[in-house]
Amino acid sequence: MADADQNELLALPTERAAKLAGVSLRQMRYWDETELVVPSIKRKLDSRTTVRLYAFSDLVELLVVAAMRRQGISLQYVRRVIEHLRARGYDAPLRELRFAIYGGEVFFQHPDGSWEGGHAPRQIVLPHVIPLQEIAAHIRQAARREVQAAGRVVRRRKVMGRQAVFEGTRIPLATVVGYLKRGYNTDQIIEAFPALTPADVDAARQRGSVA
Amino acid sequence: MSGAIDDAIAVYADDRKAILVSHDKAFAERHRLNTLGKHVWLRCEPFEAPNAVSVHLPEITRWLASMSHLVVEVTLDRVTCHPPRWR
């Protein structure tokens, strides 16, 4: 699948988005409430449950803000920069522009290549630019199943009625055991469930006592 | 979204105008109480699903086109539409 298509489909719940950005859930909630970084999919299901999903573009914004915070830029300063850029006609400046941090100052690059911000924009050097391509690759990687999850079976609250599923998926162990009992081999099972690995099928074989 | 909780999957599917298809009884029963988006519940063994869907496909698609929020229960023998309780 092309990166652009993958980006279009991608969404992460708050917990995974927070882990990806290296920020706390409390910070995520605060940034949402104060409209600094807002999940584009947000639905209140009942008085206790609100589902928040961060689409790819939200995640780019989140990681740019997190990168600025890590480099000591205050939230107040970030907001001022965003307000300034919105006033200049950018609807979503955090993902439309390149940013750089140098000497505690935020700089941004307009589409024509010119840099603005800080007190001495000419001091900009590449190592200080927040690398958007790396951020995008990092997000795509985070959306994949973690390698160490292979072969692990878990039960999770609110996932498939707490059935045993392979970690990082919603594929029930019982389903794969059923395939094995019907004589499917590892390759056929992985073809049917591309998220699984041979280690998962081995785990199903052991747990299901299937030869 | 592959490891996400049931509610997140339902919200994501509805946001993308996608139809959620699953064998999960607990999920389907909960969504019958609080329906969000379009959900096809294949109430059969995974191996029976292709047969069940192909036999009933016209009826399934007719129900799916008729409402924005519903659960369509599919067994080998029949199709049952569950409209939202709040409708």
HADDOCK unambig.tbl for C-alpha pairs under 7 A between the chains (distance, minus, plus):
assign (segid A and resid 11 and name CA) (segid B and resid 1 and name CA) 6.42 0.50 0.50
assign (segid A and resid 12 and name CA) (segid B and resid 1 and name CA) 6.30 0.50 0.50
assign (segid A and resid 51 and name CA) (segid B and resid 8 and name CA) 5.95 0.50 0.50
assign (segid A and resid 158 and name CA) (segid B and resid 5 and name CA) 5.37 0.50 0.50
assign (segid A and resid 158 and name CA) (segid B and resid 6 and name CA) 5.85 0.50 0.50
assign (segid A and resid 159 and name CA) (segid B and resid 5 and name CA) 4.87 0.50 0.50
assign (segid A and resid 159 and name CA) (segid B and resid 6 and name CA) 5.44 0.50 0.50
assign (segid A and resid 160 and name CA) (segid B and resid 6 and name CA) 6.85 0.50 0.50
assign (segid A and resid 160 and name CA) (segid B and resid 24 and name CA) 6.11 0.50 0.50
assign (segid A and resid 160 and name CA) (segid B and resid 26 and name CA) 6.80 0.50 0.50
assign (segid A and resid 160 and name CA) (segid B and resid 27 and name CA) 6.41 0.50 0.50
assign (segid A and resid 161 and name CA) (segid B and resid 26 and name CA) 5.20 0.50 0.50
assign (segid A and resid 161 and name CA) (segid B and resid 27 and name CA) 6.65 0.50 0.50
assign (segid A and resid 168 and name CA) (segid B and resid 2 and name CA) 6.45 0.50 0.50
assign (segid A and resid 168 and name CA) (segid B and resid 3 and name CA) 4.54 0.50 0.50
assign (segid A and resid 169 and name CA) (segid B and resid 2 and name CA) 4.84 0.50 0.50
assign (segid A and resid 169 and name CA) (segid B and resid 3 and name CA) 4.36 0.50 0.50
assign (segid A and resid 170 and name CA) (segid B and resid 2 and name CA) 6.02 0.50 0.50
assign (segid A and resid 170 and name CA) (segid B and resid 3 and name CA) 5.60 0.50 0.50
